[in-house]
Amino acid sequence: MGIVLIRHAEPEWVKDGKSVVNPPLTERGSRQAELLGQRLADEKFDHVFASPLQRTHLTAQPTLTRQNRKLEIEPFLEEIREPSWHGAPAEQTIKAYRDEVKNASHERWNGLKGGESVKDFVLRIHAGATEFLERNGVHRLQTELPVWHIDEPGERFAFFAHAGTNSVLICHLLGISATPWEWERFIINHASITTIKAIKLGDGYAFSLERLSDVEHLSHEDRTR
């Protein structure tokens, strides 16, 4: 089994000095998405999923067009939910993020005031991933080690999602304990490709991180995070 985690292209987080929640892509982000579509044009996927947020939809569209596919929405892939600060001055949101990273490590589970806590976000992604995988014939065996049963080991899934979502999924699949700073533990660029594959064991399968944040399809000028 192969799982390809694709982060959305560069979003327009700020417009006219105001913060944007659920933003579209920047001009550069649209170019990143097009180059990503060219890179993935010949890839064979059994299913292609995206989070409910429009930046993933816009990133996926060039790939879907080339592969003649329709968008499949998977709700659990939604990024951590921000506070209700759409239209707030950008300086206010930037300060909130900068203040949050100064907190003691255990306090960072609380996340941004008014938003989804990191603890709840991680629990949501783990629960959603477990349900999704079981629905698709993949479940973790009741052993101490992260060993999985896979009904169809030849299948390949692509997820257009987010830095936080993809980071938590990596930990979930590899059996790595979560932290409140997954966005910083795994550096995942915009419009990047992360590849996870299943490797055969004597009693099941384990997931292996084959490639993290591949951006070889982007010029150095177009690489952002």
Buried (B, 14 or more C-beta within 10 A) or exposed (E): BBBBBBBBBBBBBBEEEBBBBEBBBBEBBBBBBBBBBEBBEEBEBEEBBBBBBBBBBBBBBBBBEBBEBEEBEBEBBBBBBBBEBEEBEBEEBEEBEEEBEEEEEEEBBBBBEEBBBBBBBBEBBBEBBBEBBEEBEBBBBEEEEBBBEBEEBEBBBBBBBBBBBBBBBBBBBEBBEBBBEBBEEBEBBBBBBBBBBBEEEEEBBBBEBBBBBBBEBBEEEBBBE
